[in-house]
Amino acid sequence: MPPTPRKIRVAYLVTHPIQYQAPLLRRISAEPDIDLKVFFESDISVCTFSDPGFGRTLRWDTDLLGGYEHEFLPALGPTDRVSTLQPLNFGFARRLREGGFTALWVHGYMRPFHWHAILAAKRLGLKVLVRDEATAVSRPRSPLNRRWQKLFFRWLRKRVDAFLAIGSLNRQYYLANGIDPRRAFLMPYAVDNEFFQQQAKKAATNRIALRRSLGLREEKPVVLFAGKMIPRKRPLDLLRAWTLLGERRPYLVFVGDGPLMVRLQHEAGRFGSGEILLTGFRNQSELPAFYDLCDVFVIPSEYEPWGLVVNEAMNAGRAILAADQVGCAADLVGNSDNGFIYRTGDVHDLSRVLRLAIGDRARLDAMGRRSLEIINGWNFETDVA
């Protein structure tokens, strides 16, 4: 019999259970030579909670905690909010010391509690791995902010052994801040491809019934937006670009909720009923049916670190239109390949690529097939490796 592999014990520190991460944590925990324990600072996402971005209270309808070892860290005061300084957790250094860990993996490096955790791990001789979402396009930065960033990374790179890049723009950001390329490893932002593809296939059997229930004719293409109705997501750009398409306009479906919903309803109301559909908030388990329903998925956000909804839509084999400030566009969207990239905030440029996408049915189908090919290579197996 082959020898039993020596287990590497890894502590993972993250603010709260995240719906996109839970399947990955289960997958890592299934590795025979990785003993993972997850430490959460807040329990906000496992209860009914208020999300200002969606403008409502909600509760995720997917399993966030099953299949991996985890613990919620103690805190002073409330744990139902997450900010730079909250919750006020304690006791993590002792858990690292007593847990027999080989390495600490930290998600996010801009919280003082995470700095404390990194220092504690280095004192114990642990390897430290950091994963974060920042890119050159993920937020506006003043010259002063950029200088501070350089100084911060000078401190960080002396204490972190490996930087886990979610994509090419994230890796470039690390290198631009002085990180040795040999210490920047790709750990792509991925979703549970198998789950979303299975759900898309299941949804396809009910696609005609769903279209009829929504009042959508079968021969007319569907363009989909899914996300929070907030200024940074720029849903109004999509609506205004759609108005420029003239008589050959496709159906336009908005899935989500938030502060801009009233304004979106007002502007959509000028076009009467039938062409524009605003579904309101839909939970995780409901989204695959809408990805399957659409022909084109649009993400018009500005300062978007990644955009995991794109991964999800690609698992349904759909063409993608992405603004050039969306982090995933550099890796997952190729112009004329599986979709188009356009200038963020440029309504006319968005209208142009919309017209290109819906104007040729054969090319649209080919772009969808290419999306599926691309996303099959952007997966949890790479993350585990």
GURO-25735 format. One record per residue (C-alpha): x negated, y, z; residue number from 1. Coordinates in nm, 3 decimals, always signed. Each point is the difference from the previous one (the first is absolute). Example, Ala and Ser with C-alpha at 12.3 -4.5 7.8 and 13.67 -1.06 7.14 Angstrom:
+---------+---------+---------+-----+
!       x !       y !       z !   n !
+---------+---------+---------+-----+
!  -1.230 !  -0.450 !  +0.780 !   1 !
!  -0.137 !  +0.344 !  -0.066 !   2 !
+---------+---------+---------+-----+
This chain:
+---------+---------+---------+-----+
!       x !       y !       z !   n !
+---------+---------+---------+-----+
!  +0.000 !  +0.000 !  +0.000 !   1 !
!  -0.124 !  +0.353 !  -0.075 !   2 !
!  -0.094 !  +0.204 !  +0.307 !   3 !
!  +0.265 !  +0.228 !  +0.146 !   4 !
!  -0.083 !  +0.358 !  -0.106 !   5 !
!  -0.113 !  +0.235 !  +0.274 !   6 !
!  +0.276 !  +0.248 !  +0.071 !   7 !
!  -0.067 !  +0.372 !  -0.027 !   8 !
!  +0.213 !  +0.177 !  +0.260 !   9 !
!  +0.127 !  +0.332 !  -0.129 !  10 !
!  +0.186 !  +0.272 !  +0.191 !  11 !
!  +0.218 !  +0.220 !  -0.219 !  12 !
!  +0.106 !  +0.342 !  +0.134 !  13 !
!  +0.290 !  +0.181 !  -0.166 !  14 !
!  +0.255 !  +0.256 !  +0.116 !  15 !
!  +0.317 !  -0.210 !  -0.041 !  16 !
!  +0.145 !  -0.299 !  -0.188 !  17 !
!  +0.018 !  +0.093 !  -0.369 !  18 !
!  +0.235 !  -0.182 !  -0.236 !  19 !
!  -0.258 !  -0.018 !  -0.277 !  20 !
!  -0.272 !  -0.139 !  +0.225 !  21 !
!  +0.187 !  -0.278 !  +0.182 !  22 !
!  -0.024 !  -0.253 !  -0.290 !  23 !
!  -0.373 !  +0.073 !  -0.037 !  24 !
!  -0.061 !  -0.054 !  +0.372 !  25 !
!  +0.181 !  -0.334 !  -0.021 !  26 !
!  -0.212 !  -0.095 !  -0.301 !  27 !
!  -0.328 !  +0.089 !  +0.175 !  28 !
!  +0.105 !  -0.189 !  +0.312 !  29 !
!  +0.050 !  -0.312 !  -0.212 !  30 !
!  -0.371 !  -0.008 !  -0.089 !  31 !
!  -0.171 !  -0.288 !  +0.185 !  32 !
!  -0.312 !  +0.205 !  +0.081 !  33 !
!  +0.167 !  +0.329 !  +0.103 !  34 !
!  +0.154 !  +0.044 !  +0.345 !  35 !
!  +0.192 !  +0.327 !  -0.026 !  36 !
!  +0.162 !  +0.193 !  +0.282 !  37 !
!  +0.190 !  +0.319 !  -0.077 !  38 !
!  +0.024 !  +0.285 !  +0.252 !  39 !
!  +0.282 !  +0.249 !  -0.050 !  40 !
!  +0.010 !  +0.343 !  +0.162 !  41 !
!  +0.375 !  +0.056 !  -0.048 !  42 !
!  +0.312 !  -0.215 !  -0.039 !  43 !
!  +0.188 !  +0.270 !  -0.193 !  44 !
!  +0.067 !  -0.208 !  -0.313 !  45 !
!  +0.139 !  -0.313 !  +0.167 !  46 !
!  +0.300 !  +0.184 !  +0.142 !  47 !
!  +0.258 !  +0.233 !  -0.148 !  48 !
!  -0.193 !  +0.321 !  -0.052 !  49 !
!  +0.041 !  +0.346 !  -0.149 !  50 !
!  -0.190 !  +0.060 !  -0.324 !  51 !
!  -0.009 !  +0.371 !  -0.093 !  52 !
!  -0.110 !  -0.085 !  -0.355 !  53 !
!  +0.316 !  -0.201 !  -0.062 !  54 !
!  +0.202 !  +0.242 !  +0.214 !  55 !
!  +0.169 !  -0.279 !  +0.194 !  56 !
!  -0.042 !  -0.272 !  +0.259 !  57 !
!  -0.086 !  -0.341 !  -0.137 !  58 !
!  -0.117 !  -0.347 !  +0.085 !  59 !
!  -0.212 !  -0.211 !  -0.237 !  60 !
!  +0.168 !  -0.324 !  -0.099 !  61 !
!  -0.324 !  -0.197 !  -0.045 !  62 !
!  -0.208 !  -0.192 !  +0.255 !  63 !
!  -0.280 !  +0.226 !  +0.121 !  64 !
!  -0.149 !  -0.212 !  +0.279 !  65 !
!  +0.028 !  -0.369 !  -0.086 !  66 !
!  -0.291 !  -0.220 !  -0.103 !  67 !
!  -0.296 !  +0.171 !  +0.165 !  68 !
!  -0.131 !  +0.067 !  +0.351 !  69 !
!  +0.073 !  +0.352 !  +0.120 !  70 !
!  +0.025 !  +0.223 !  +0.305 !  71 !
!  +0.143 !  +0.345 !  +0.067 !  72 !
!  -0.252 !  +0.209 !  +0.190 !  73 !
!  +0.108 !  +0.173 !  +0.320 !  74 !
!  +0.047 !  +0.375 !  -0.014 !  75 !
!  +0.064 !  +0.300 !  +0.217 !  76 !
!  +0.336 !  +0.146 !  -0.091 !  77 !
!  +0.223 !  -0.087 !  -0.297 !  78 !
!  -0.106 !  -0.237 !  -0.279 !  79 !
!  +0.287 !  +0.081 !  -0.236 !  80 !
!  -0.197 !  +0.258 !  -0.199 !  81 !
!  -0.329 !  -0.003 !  -0.189 !  82 !
!  -0.220 !  +0.304 !  -0.052 !  83 !
!  -0.368 !  +0.084 !  +0.015 !  84 !
!  +0.006 !  -0.005 !  +0.381 !  85 !
!  +0.302 !  -0.218 !  +0.080 !  86 !
!  +0.052 !  -0.252 !  +0.143 !  87 !
!  -0.251 !  +0.045 !  +0.284 !  88 !
!  -0.123 !  -0.361 !  +0.006 !  89 !
!  -0.252 !  -0.152 !  +0.235 !  90 !
!  -0.163 !  -0.335 !  +0.080 !  91 !
!  -0.128 !  -0.086 !  -0.347 !  92 !
!  -0.372 !  +0.002 !  +0.089 !  93 !
!  +0.063 !  -0.261 !  +0.269 !  94 !
!  +0.192 !  -0.216 !  -0.246 !  95 !
!  -0.290 !  +0.018 !  -0.244 !  96 !
!  -0.245 !  -0.091 !  +0.274 !  97 !
!  +0.200 !  -0.296 !  +0.129 !  98 !
!  +0.135 !  -0.125 !  -0.334 !  99 !
!  -0.314 !  -0.158 !  -0.144 ! 100 !
!  +0.032 !  +0.194 !  -0.325 ! 101 !
!  -0.253 !  +0.003 !  -0.282 ! 102 !
!  +0.133 !  +0.309 !  -0.176 ! 103 !
!  +0.241 !  +0.289 !  +0.033 ! 104 !
!  +0.207 !  +0.105 !  -0.302 ! 105 !
!  +0.157 !  +0.346 !  +0.038 ! 106 !
!  +0.274 !  +0.140 !  -0.224 ! 107 !
!  -0.041 !  +0.377 !  -0.018 ! 108 !
!  -0.289 !  +0.205 !  +0.134 ! 109 !
!  +0.162 !  +0.335 !  +0.089 ! 110 !
!  +0.132 !  -0.083 !  +0.346 ! 111 !
!  -0.217 !  +0.065 !  +0.310 ! 112 !
!  +0.115 !  -0.334 !  +0.142 ! 113 !
!  -0.150 !  -0.172 !  -0.305 ! 114 !
!  -0.330 !  +0.185 !  +0.051 ! 115 !
!  -0.003 !  -0.129 !  +0.357 ! 116 !
!  +0.070 !  -0.353 !  -0.127 ! 117 !
!  -0.285 !  +0.020 !  -0.253 ! 118 !
!  -0.245 !  +0.117 !  +0.267 ! 119 !
!  +0.113 !  -0.276 !  +0.238 ! 120 !
!  -0.048 !  -0.263 !  -0.269 ! 121 !
!  -0.351 !  +0.121 !  -0.083 ! 122 !
!  -0.098 !  -0.007 !  +0.367 ! 123 !
!  +0.106 !  -0.366 !  +0.005 ! 124 !
!  -0.200 !  -0.078 !  -0.313 ! 125 !
!  +0.305 !  -0.067 !  -0.219 ! 126 !
!  +0.012 !  +0.061 !  -0.372 ! 127 !
!  +0.237 !  +0.288 !  -0.084 ! 128 !
!  +0.212 !  +0.012 !  -0.315 ! 129 !
!  +0.211 !  +0.302 !  -0.095 ! 130 !
!  +0.287 !  +0.022 !  -0.246 ! 131 !
!  +0.173 !  +0.326 !  -0.087 ! 132 !
!  +0.201 !  +0.152 !  -0.286 ! 133 !
!  -0.178 !  +0.330 !  -0.069 ! 134 !
!  -0.099 !  +0.098 !  -0.355 ! 135 !
!  -0.104 !  +0.322 !  -0.170 ! 136 !
!  +0.364 !  +0.048 !  -0.110 ! 137 !
!  +0.178 !  -0.114 !  +0.318 ! 138 !
!  +0.017 !  +0.345 !  +0.160 ! 139 !
!  -0.105 !  +0.361 !  -0.068 ! 140 !
!  -0.333 !  +0.081 !  +0.165 ! 141 !
!  -0.152 !  +0.342 !  +0.057 ! 142 !
!  -0.378 !  +0.053 !  -0.032 ! 143 !
!  -0.018 !  +0.013 !  +0.382 ! 144 !
!  +0.189 !  -0.326 !  +0.028 ! 145 !
!  -0.231 !  -0.167 !  -0.251 ! 146 !
!  -0.308 !  +0.113 !  +0.197 ! 147 !
!  +0.151 !  -0.137 !  +0.320 ! 148 !
!  +0.076 !  -0.325 !  -0.180 ! 149 !
!  -0.365 !  -0.039 !  -0.098 ! 150 !
!  -0.109 !  +0.050 !  +0.362 ! 151 !
!  +0.260 !  -0.246 !  +0.125 ! 152 !
!  -0.110 !  -0.267 !  -0.245 ! 153 !
!  -0.361 !  +0.051 !  +0.108 ! 154 !
!  +0.116 !  -0.103 !  +0.349 ! 155 !
!  +0.223 !  -0.278 !  -0.130 ! 156 !
!  -0.249 !  -0.174 !  -0.230 ! 157 !
!  -0.243 !  -0.050 !  +0.291 ! 158 !
!  +0.265 !  -0.197 !  +0.188 ! 159 !
!  +0.191 !  -0.186 !  -0.270 ! 160 !
!  -0.146 !  -0.307 !  -0.170 ! 161 !
!  +0.245 !  -0.029 !  -0.290 ! 162 !
!  +0.261 !  +0.220 !  -0.168 ! 163 !
!  +0.291 !  -0.193 !  -0.153 ! 164 !
!  +0.116 !  +0.191 !  -0.308 ! 165 !
!  +0.367 !  -0.026 !  -0.096 ! 166 !
!  -0.083 !  +0.092 !  -0.363 ! 167 !
!  -0.251 !  +0.170 !  -0.226 ! 168 !
!  +0.088 !  +0.359 !  +0.099 ! 169 !
!  -0.029 !  -0.091 !  +0.369 ! 170 !
!  -0.343 !  -0.156 !  -0.064 ! 171 !
!  -0.111 !  +0.308 !  -0.193 ! 172 !
!  +0.109 !  +0.214 !  +0.295 ! 173 !
!  -0.221 !  -0.203 !  +0.236 ! 174 !
!  -0.299 !  +0.025 !  -0.235 ! 175 !
!  +0.053 !  +0.376 !  -0.042 ! 176 !
!  -0.023 !  +0.029 !  +0.379 ! 177 !
!  -0.334 !  -0.176 !  +0.017 ! 178 !
!  +0.099 !  -0.364 !  +0.054 ! 179 !
!  -0.248 !  -0.250 !  -0.142 ! 180 !
!  +0.169 !  -0.184 !  -0.293 ! 181 !
!  -0.122 !  -0.329 !  +0.147 ! 182 !
!  +0.220 !  +0.062 !  +0.305 ! 183 !
!  +0.320 !  +0.081 !  -0.193 ! 184 !
!  +0.200 !  -0.312 !  -0.080 ! 185 !
!  +0.324 !  -0.028 !  -0.198 ! 186 !
!  +0.292 !  -0.111 !  +0.217 ! 187 !
!  +0.280 !  +0.108 !  -0.234 ! 188 !
!  +0.329 !  +0.139 !  +0.116 ! 189 !
!  +0.220 !  -0.293 !  -0.094 ! 190 !
!  +0.348 !  -0.124 !  +0.076 ! 191 !
!  +0.129 !  -0.354 !  +0.031 ! 192 !
!  +0.002 !  -0.069 !  -0.375 ! 193 !
!  +0.149 !  -0.346 !  +0.037 ! 194 !
!  +0.292 !  +0.130 !  +0.206 ! 195 !
!  +0.081 !  +0.291 !  -0.233 ! 196 !
!  -0.025 !  -0.215 !  -0.312 ! 197 !
!  +0.229 !  -0.263 !  +0.151 ! 198 !
!  +0.249 !  +0.269 !  +0.101 ! 199 !
!  -0.013 !  +0.157 !  -0.346 ! 200 !
!  +0.075 !  -0.335 !  -0.164 ! 201 !
!  +0.288 !  -0.051 !  +0.238 ! 202 !
!  +0.131 !  +0.352 !  -0.070 ! 203 !
!  -0.018 !  -0.059 !  -0.377 ! 204 !
!  +0.278 !  -0.258 !  +0.024 ! 205 !
!  +0.230 !  +0.272 !  +0.140 ! 206 !
!  -0.124 !  +0.291 !  -0.212 ! 207 !
!  +0.307 !  +0.023 !  -0.225 ! 208 !
!  +0.234 !  -0.013 !  +0.300 ! 209 !
!  -0.199 !  +0.273 !  +0.176 ! 210 !
!  +0.005 !  +0.224 !  -0.309 ! 211 !
!  +0.375 !  -0.039 !  -0.028 ! 212 !
!  +0.052 !  +0.071 !  +0.370 ! 213 !
!  -0.198 !  +0.322 !  -0.042 ! 214 !
!  +0.180 !  +0.095 !  -0.322 ! 215 !
!  -0.308 !  -0.032 !  -0.223 ! 216 !
!  +0.039 !  -0.120 !  -0.359 ! 217 !
!  -0.230 !  -0.288 !  -0.094 ! 218 !
!  -0.151 !  +0.153 !  -0.315 ! 219 !
!  -0.124 !  +0.321 !  +0.165 ! 220 !
!  -0.343 !  +0.005 !  +0.174 ! 221 !
!  -0.037 !  +0.083 !  +0.370 ! 222 !
!  -0.266 !  +0.225 !  +0.153 ! 223 !
!  -0.056 !  -0.047 !  +0.375 ! 224 !
!  -0.138 !  +0.211 !  +0.286 ! 225 !
!  -0.028 !  -0.164 !  +0.343 ! 226 !
!  -0.128 !  +0.183 !  +0.305 ! 227 !
!  +0.050 !  +0.283 !  +0.245 ! 228 !
!  +0.178 !  +0.309 !  -0.127 ! 229 !
!  -0.265 !  +0.242 !  +0.121 ! 230 !
!  -0.192 !  +0.276 !  -0.185 ! 231 !
!  -0.324 !  -0.200 !  -0.020 ! 232 !
!  +0.177 !  -0.282 !  -0.186 ! 233 !
!  +0.133 !  +0.253 !  -0.258 ! 234 !
!  +0.326 !  -0.178 !  -0.097 ! 235 !
!  +0.133 !  +0.324 !  -0.151 ! 236 !
!  -0.281 !  -0.012 !  -0.257 ! 237 !
!  +0.142 !  -0.324 !  -0.132 ! 238 !
!  +0.353 !  +0.135 !  -0.017 ! 239 !
!  -0.113 !  +0.314 !  -0.186 ! 240 !
!  -0.217 !  -0.200 !  -0.241 ! 241 !
!  +0.298 !  -0.227 !  -0.069 ! 242 !
!  +0.217 !  +0.300 !  -0.094 ! 243 !
!  -0.246 !  +0.083 !  -0.281 ! 244 !
!  +0.054 !  -0.334 !  -0.174 ! 245 !
!  +0.319 !  +0.113 !  -0.174 ! 246 !
!  +0.268 !  -0.239 !  -0.119 ! 247 !
!  -0.215 !  -0.313 !  +0.023 ! 248 !
!  -0.031 !  +0.025 !  +0.377 ! 249 !
!  -0.025 !  -0.329 !  +0.192 ! 250 !
!  +0.176 !  -0.067 !  +0.328 ! 251 !
!  -0.183 !  +0.160 !  +0.291 ! 252 !
!  +0.018 !  -0.181 !  +0.335 ! 253 !
!  -0.129 !  +0.145 !  +0.327 ! 254 !
!  -0.040 !  -0.240 !  +0.294 ! 255 !
!  -0.080 !  +0.169 !  +0.330 ! 256 !
!  +0.101 !  +0.282 !  +0.228 ! 257 !
!  -0.146 !  +0.306 !  +0.166 ! 258 !
!  +0.013 !  +0.379 !  +0.029 ! 259 !
!  +0.016 !  +0.059 !  -0.378 ! 260 !
!  +0.302 !  -0.225 !  -0.050 ! 261 !
!  +0.255 !  +0.283 !  +0.019 ! 262 !
!  -0.191 !  +0.206 !  -0.256 ! 263 !
!  -0.040 !  -0.304 !  -0.223 ! 264 !
!  +0.372 !  -0.072 !  +0.021 ! 265 !
!  +0.077 !  +0.361 !  -0.090 ! 266 !
!  -0.224 !  +0.001 !  -0.308 ! 267 !
!  +0.114 !  -0.347 !  -0.109 ! 268 !
!  +0.363 !  +0.110 !  +0.037 ! 269 !
!  -0.036 !  +0.235 !  -0.296 ! 270 !
!  -0.019 !  -0.300 !  -0.232 ! 271 !
!  +0.319 !  -0.169 !  +0.111 ! 272 !
!  +0.033 !  -0.357 !  +0.114 ! 273 !
!  -0.151 !  -0.308 !  -0.156 ! 274 !
!  -0.344 !  +0.101 !  -0.125 ! 275 !
!  -0.166 !  +0.067 !  +0.337 ! 276 !
!  +0.042 !  -0.234 !  +0.297 ! 277 !
!  -0.110 !  +0.083 !  +0.355 ! 278 !
!  +0.025 !  -0.317 !  +0.209 ! 279 !
!  -0.126 !  +0.137 !  +0.332 ! 280 !
!  -0.238 !  -0.194 !  +0.224 ! 281 !
!  -0.050 !  -0.369 !  -0.074 ! 282 !
!  -0.195 !  -0.231 !  +0.228 ! 283 !
!  -0.299 !  -0.214 !  -0.097 ! 284 !
!  +0.199 !  -0.310 !  -0.089 ! 285 !
!  +0.223 !  +0.199 !  -0.239 ! 286 !
!  -0.274 !  +0.161 !  -0.207 ! 287 !
!  -0.097 !  -0.294 !  -0.229 ! 288 !
!  +0.346 !  +0.009 !  -0.161 ! 289 !
!  -0.055 !  +0.364 !  -0.100 ! 290 !
!  -0.350 !  -0.068 !  -0.132 ! 291 !
!  +0.150 !  -0.275 !  -0.214 ! 292 !
!  +0.284 !  +0.230 !  -0.107 ! 293 !
!  -0.225 !  +0.271 !  -0.140 ! 294 !
!  -0.203 !  +0.014 !  -0.321 ! 295 !
!  -0.235 !  +0.277 !  +0.112 ! 296 !
!  -0.118 !  +0.084 !  +0.352 ! 297 !
!  -0.114 !  +0.359 !  +0.066 ! 298 !
!  -0.210 !  +0.126 !  +0.290 ! 299 !
!  -0.032 !  +0.381 !  -0.033 ! 300 !
!  -0.170 !  +0.064 !  +0.338 ! 301 !
!  -0.272 !  +0.249 !  +0.077 ! 302 !
!  -0.278 !  -0.083 !  +0.248 ! 303 !
!  +0.107 !  -0.366 !  +0.010 ! 304 !
!  -0.281 !  -0.210 !  +0.155 ! 305 !
!  +0.117 !  -0.317 !  -0.176 ! 306 !
!  +0.370 !  -0.075 !  -0.073 ! 307 !
!  +0.077 !  -0.364 !  +0.085 ! 308 !
!  +0.344 !  +0.029 !  -0.164 ! 309 !
!  -0.195 !  -0.018 !  -0.327 ! 310 !
!  -0.140 !  -0.341 !  +0.098 ! 311 !
!  +0.353 !  -0.113 !  +0.078 ! 312 !
!  +0.145 !  +0.121 !  -0.331 ! 313 !
!  -0.286 !  -0.158 !  -0.194 ! 314 !
!  +0.084 !  -0.335 !  +0.157 ! 315 !
!  +0.336 !  +0.030 !  -0.176 ! 316 !
!  -0.185 !  +0.052 !  -0.330 ! 317 !
!  +0.091 !  +0.364 !  -0.053 ! 318 !
!  -0.170 !  +0.288 !  -0.183 ! 319 !
!  -0.141 !  +0.270 !  +0.230 ! 320 !
!  -0.018 !  +0.378 !  -0.037 ! 321 !
!  -0.226 !  +0.156 !  +0.265 ! 322 !
!  -0.111 !  +0.352 !  +0.080 ! 323 !
!  -0.377 !  +0.044 !  -0.005 ! 324 !
!  -0.010 !  +0.077 !  +0.374 ! 325 !
!  +0.132 !  -0.348 !  +0.082 ! 326 !
!  -0.290 !  -0.204 !  +0.137 ! 327 !
!  +0.095 !  -0.333 !  -0.156 ! 328 !
!  +0.023 !  +0.142 !  -0.354 ! 329 !
!  -0.374 !  -0.031 !  -0.061 ! 330 !
!  +0.009 !  -0.375 !  +0.068 ! 331 !
!  +0.350 !  -0.116 !  -0.090 ! 332 !
!  +0.123 !  +0.225 !  -0.283 ! 333 !
!  -0.175 !  +0.029 !  -0.337 ! 334 !
!  +0.124 !  +0.247 !  -0.260 ! 335 !
!  +0.189 !  -0.187 !  -0.275 ! 336 !
!  -0.093 !  -0.330 !  +0.170 ! 337 !
!  +0.261 !  -0.060 !  +0.270 ! 338 !
!  +0.119 !  +0.358 !  +0.028 ! 339 !
!  -0.111 !  +0.361 !  -0.008 ! 340 !
!  -0.172 !  +0.246 !  +0.231 ! 341 !
!  +0.111 !  +0.364 !  -0.021 ! 342 !
!  -0.097 !  +0.329 !  +0.161 ! 343 !
!  +0.148 !  +0.037 !  +0.350 ! 344 !
!  +0.276 !  +0.260 !  +0.013 ! 345 !
!  +0.009 !  +0.044 !  -0.379 ! 346 !
!  +0.365 !  -0.066 !  -0.082 ! 347 !
!  -0.059 !  +0.026 !  -0.375 ! 348 !
!  -0.284 !  -0.253 !  +0.012 ! 349 !
!  +0.219 !  -0.237 !  +0.202 ! 350 !
!  +0.279 !  +0.044 !  -0.254 ! 351 !
!  -0.248 !  -0.078 !  -0.277 ! 352 !
!  -0.110 !  -0.333 !  +0.152 ! 353 !
!  +0.361 !  -0.087 !  +0.085 ! 354 !
!  +0.089 !  +0.044 !  -0.365 ! 355 !
!  -0.297 !  -0.214 !  -0.106 ! 356 !
!  +0.091 !  -0.273 !  +0.248 ! 357 !
!  +0.367 !  -0.038 !  -0.090 ! 358 !
!  -0.040 !  +0.066 !  -0.371 ! 359 !
!  -0.129 !  -0.345 !  -0.098 ! 360 !
!  +0.169 !  -0.305 !  +0.155 ! 361 !
!  -0.269 !  -0.244 !  -0.115 ! 362 !
!  -0.279 !  +0.214 !  +0.145 ! 363 !
!  +0.196 !  +0.047 !  +0.322 ! 364 !
!  +0.031 !  -0.377 !  +0.042 ! 365 !
!  -0.370 !  -0.044 !  -0.077 ! 366 !
!  -0.091 !  +0.258 !  +0.265 ! 367 !
!  +0.209 !  -0.189 !  +0.253 ! 368 !
!  -0.179 !  -0.325 !  -0.079 ! 369 !
!  -0.335 !  +0.176 !  +0.034 ! 370 !
!  +0.105 !  +0.138 !  +0.341 ! 371 !
!  +0.056 !  -0.354 !  +0.120 ! 372 !
!  -0.340 !  -0.112 !  -0.130 ! 373 !
!  -0.177 !  +0.289 !  +0.174 ! 374 !
!  +0.172 !  -0.041 !  +0.336 ! 375 !
!  -0.067 !  -0.374 !  +0.007 ! 376 !
!  -0.368 !  +0.090 !  +0.034 ! 377 !
!  +0.062 !  +0.258 !  +0.274 ! 378 !
!  +0.083 !  -0.230 !  +0.289 ! 379 !
!  -0.044 !  -0.126 !  +0.355 ! 380 !
!  -0.261 !  -0.255 !  -0.108 ! 381 !
!  -0.240 !  +0.283 !  -0.084 ! 382 !
!  +0.077 !  +0.155 !  +0.339 ! 383 !
!  -0.083 !  -0.325 !  +0.178 ! 384 !
!  -0.325 !  -0.037 !  -0.194 ! 385 !
+---------+---------+---------+-----+
